[in-house]
Amino acid sequence: MRLSDLTTGQEALITGIHGDSNISRRLNEMGFIEGQKVKAIKSAPLKDPVEYSVMGYQLTIRRKDAAMIEVEPLPGINLPGTPERYTDIETLSPILSQKTNGGAIASGKRINIVLVGNPNSGKTTIFNYATKSRERVANYSGVTVSAREAEMKVGGYTIVVTDLPGTYSLTPYSPEEQYVTDYIMFRQPHMILNVVDSGNLERNLFLTTQLIETGIPVVVALNMWDEF
């Protein structure tokens, strides 16, 4: 049975992913992993796309992509999933492996920090708290995606904090994810503040491993600690 066959409210256990490697990897990054429990939430009026709940998140995917996910229905019972560990993390571009220029901090007394994390990980809440909502929206040439920026003065330094759009990985599939990847690759911030949902570590830490591979200093902020 395929995920696209589930009716609204029905639960199932993911038993396999079909299709080419790019699509299957993308579905894995979103949380559709063998052994995880998934639930059909609702579908659009024309039956496409469809919203599902998996690994504590609600996601919307196209029906044809859902048809690539093999499931075993769980009628009337809630079996716990047996999550698999992420494997075969894609090797990042050599550009991502370049080290950041640490001398820029001392010379210009300007520190650029970016907030990076999965959608709904709470980045914006942390951004607003840290910057007291003194933000501005930054649109960069040639793209419609925006990020929010704010400046703070701390100990003689100007700290520029940028709240990037939510992303599941540095393998871009959407304009938002392409924006985040390009920003990190070409702007080379001094530090990445990786906001992680403490209640969904397995899912969130996949992105963390990729951020570490960039060579840019990474600080992990465990958010939603009260729920954890």
N, C-alpha and C positions, 0 to 999 in steps of 0.2 A: 504494500500500500504506500502511496506517496503523500507527502505533507499536504499537497493541494487538495487531496480528497477529504481532509478533515472537515467536519461541520463545525459551526460556531459553538464554542464551549467544550468541544471534544479535546481530550488529551491523548498524547502518544509518546512513545519512546523512540528517539532517533536511532536507526540501525545502520544507516549508510548514506553516503553522498555520491551522486553520480554526476556526469558531465565532465567538461575539460578541467585541467588543473587550475586555471585562473579562477573559474567560477567556484569550484569546490573549495579552494583556499579562501576566497572571499566569504563564502558562507561559514566556513570554520571561524574566521576572524570575527564574524558577527555573533558567534555563539552557538551556531547550529553544529554541534559536535556529537559524534556517536556516543550513545549512552546518556545524553541529556534528555530531560523531559520537556516537551513543548506543548503549548495549548493554543488553539485557534481562538482569537478574540473577536474579530469582526472582519468583514470584507467591504470594499467600496460598493456603491450602488450597482455598478456594472460588473461586480464580482472580481475586480482587479484594480489595485493591489489588495493584498490580504495582510492583516495585522496578527502577529503571533507574540506569545510570551515565552521567553526562554532565558534561563540563567538570571532571572530577576529583572529582565528588561522587556519592554514591549517594542517590537520592531515591525516595520512594514516592508514587505518584499513583493516582487511581481509573482503572479501565479505560476508563470513558466519556470521561475527559479525554484519555487516551492515544489514543483513537480520533479525536481532533481533530488529531492531529499526523501529517502526511504524511511518509513516509520512503522512501528507496531502499535496499534491503538490500545489505549488503556481505558476501557469503558467503565466508568463508575468507581475507579480506584486511583489513588495518588501514590504511585510507587516512586521512591526516591531515585534520582539518577545516579549513575556510576560514571562520573566525569572522567574523561581521558585527559592526559597532560598534552599541552601544545607541543608539537614536534615539527621538525623540518622548517624552522624559522628562516625566512628568505634572507640571503646575504644582501646587505644594503649596498647601495651605489658607492663607489670609491669617494665620491664627493661627500657623502655622509660620514665617511671615516676620517675626514680631515679634522685636526685638532683646532679648537678655537684659539684666537689670538689673545692670550691673557694680558699682553702688554697694554691693550686698549683701555683696560680698567684704570691702571695707574696713571697713564698719561692724560686721559681725558676726564677722569673722575666721573665717568658715566657708565652705569651698569645696566645692561639690557637683559631683562628676565622675561621668559615666555611661560605662560600657563598652558600645559598640554594634558589632555585626558580624554577618556571615552565620553560620548554624549551622556548627559545626565549624571556625571560624576560629581557635580557641584563646583566646577571651576569658577563660574560666575559669582557664586556666593562668596568664595574666598577672595576673588578679585575685588568685589565691592567692599568687603570688610577691610582688606589690606589698604585699599586706596581711598577709602571713604567716599566711593562713588564719584571721584573726580575724573571720570573717564571721557574719552572722545572716541568716535567711531572712525576707523582708518580704512579707507578704500584704496587699494593699490592699482596702478595703471593696468588696464586690460582685463580686470576681473570684476565680477559683481559681488564676490564674497567679501565680507568685512570682518575686521577684528577690532576689539576695543583696547584703547591704550590709556594709560594714566602715568603721570610723573610724580615722584615724591622726592623730597630733600631729606637725606639722612646722613648725619655726620660729615657734611661737606661733599657728599656724593649726590649726583642726580640719578635716581633709579627709575628707569622706564619699564613699566609692567605692561605686557601685552597678553590679552586673553584671546587665544586662538580658537577657532571653531573646533567642536568635538570631533574626534577621529578614532577609529578602531585600530588603525595601524599606519605605518609609513609607506605602505603599498597603496598608492592612490587609485581609487575607483570613482570618486565623485569630485566635483569642483572644490568642495570644502577640504577633502583630504589632500587633493593636489596642492591647495593653498598652504596647508600646514607643512607638507613635505618641502615645498619650494622655499617657504619662509625659513625653515631650519637649515636647509642646504645652502642657501645663498646669502642669508642675512647673518648666519652664525651668531646667535645670541650668546651672551656670556654664561648664562645658566638656564636650565630647564627646570621648572617646578611642575613635576608630574603629579597631577591630582588623581588619586586612586580611590575608588569606592571600596571601603573595607569589607563590605558584605559580598563583593564579587571579585575576590582577589584573582582567581584563576583566569577570569576573562580580562581583567584590567592589566594584569602584569605582562600579558603578551606584548602590549604596546611599550611597556616599561623596558623590556629586553631590547627592543629596537632602538629606543631612545639612548640607552646606555652605549650601544654600538656606534653612535654618532661621534663619540669622543668628547662631546660637550658635557660639562659637569651637570649631573642630574640629582635633584633632591625630590624624594617621594613624600608627598603629603597624604597621609591616610585620612580620608574624609569619611563622614557619616559614621564616626566611631561610636556614637550613642546607639545606633541601630545594630552595629556589630556586637 
